[in-house]
């Protein structure tokens, strides 16, 4: 009889652990889904910024900016 109670107790403990693990997995899944959405938006913005930088570079004069050619304001 003690063996049966012990098995029932172990079964209940396992069921409790599984329930907590299921809850933890669901919470982690929600977090991962939100992070995925954030990462996708950041990637889109990063690509747009890259395109804007390329556009700006193409509009700049072909002669590159050289700080040595510039005179400081006190001259």
C-alpha positions as CSV (number, residue, x, y, z in Angstrom):
1,X,0.0,0.0,0.0
2,X,2.9,2.4,0.8
3,X,4.3,1.7,-2.7
4,X,1.0,2.8,-4.3
5,X,0.9,6.0,-2.3
6,X,4.5,6.7,-3.1
7,X,3.9,6.1,-6.8
8,X,0.8,8.4,-6.7
9,X,2.8,11.1,-5.0
10,X,5.6,10.8,-7.5
11,X,3.1,11.0,-10.3
12,X,1.5,14.1,-8.9
13,X,5.0,15.8,-8.5
14,X,5.7,14.9,-12.1
15,X,2.4,16.3,-13.3
16,X,3.1,19.5,-11.3
17,X,6.5,19.9,-12.8
18,X,5.2,19.3,-16.3
19,X,2.5,22.0,-15.8
20,X,5.1,24.5,-14.7
21,X,7.3,23.6,-17.6
22,X,4.4,24.0,-20.0
23,X,3.7,27.5,-18.6
24,X,7.4,28.5,-18.8
25,X,7.6,27.3,-22.4
26,X,4.6,29.3,-23.3
27,X,6.0,32.4,-21.7
28,X,9.3,31.9,-23.5
29,X,7.5,31.4,-26.8
30,X,5.7,34.7,-26.4
31,X,9.0,36.5,-25.6
32,X,10.7,34.9,-28.6
33,X,7.8,35.9,-30.9
34,X,8.0,39.5,-29.7
35,X,11.8,39.6,-30.1
36,X,11.5,38.2,-33.6
37,X,9.1,41.0,-34.5
38,X,11.4,43.6,-33.1
39,X,14.4,42.1,-34.9
40,X,12.6,42.1,-38.2
41,X,11.6,45.8,-37.8
42,X,15.2,46.6,-36.9
43,X,16.5,44.8,-40.0
44,X,14.1,46.8,-42.2
45,X,15.2,50.1,-40.6
46,X,18.8,49.1,-41.0
47,X,18.3,48.4,-44.7
48,X,16.6,51.8,-45.1
49,X,19.4,53.6,-43.3
50,X,21.9,51.8,-45.5
51,X,20.0,52.9,-48.6
52,X,19.8,56.5,-47.4
53,X,23.6,56.5,-46.7
54,X,24.2,55.3,-50.2
55,X,22.0,58.0,-51.7
56,X,23.8,60.6,-49.7
57,X,27.2,59.3,-50.8
58,X,26.1,59.3,-54.4
59,X,25.0,63.0,-54.1
60,X,28.3,64.1,-52.6
61,X,31.0,65.5,-54.8
62,X,33.4,62.9,-56.2
63,X,36.3,64.6,-54.4
64,X,36.2,63.1,-50.9
65,X,36.3,65.2,-47.8
66,X,39.8,65.7,-46.4
67,X,40.0,67.3,-43.0
68,X,43.6,68.4,-43.8
69,X,42.2,70.7,-46.6
70,X,39.9,72.5,-44.2
71,X,41.2,75.5,-42.3
72,X,40.3,75.8,-38.6
73,X,37.9,78.6,-37.7
74,X,40.6,80.8,-36.1
75,X,42.6,81.3,-39.3
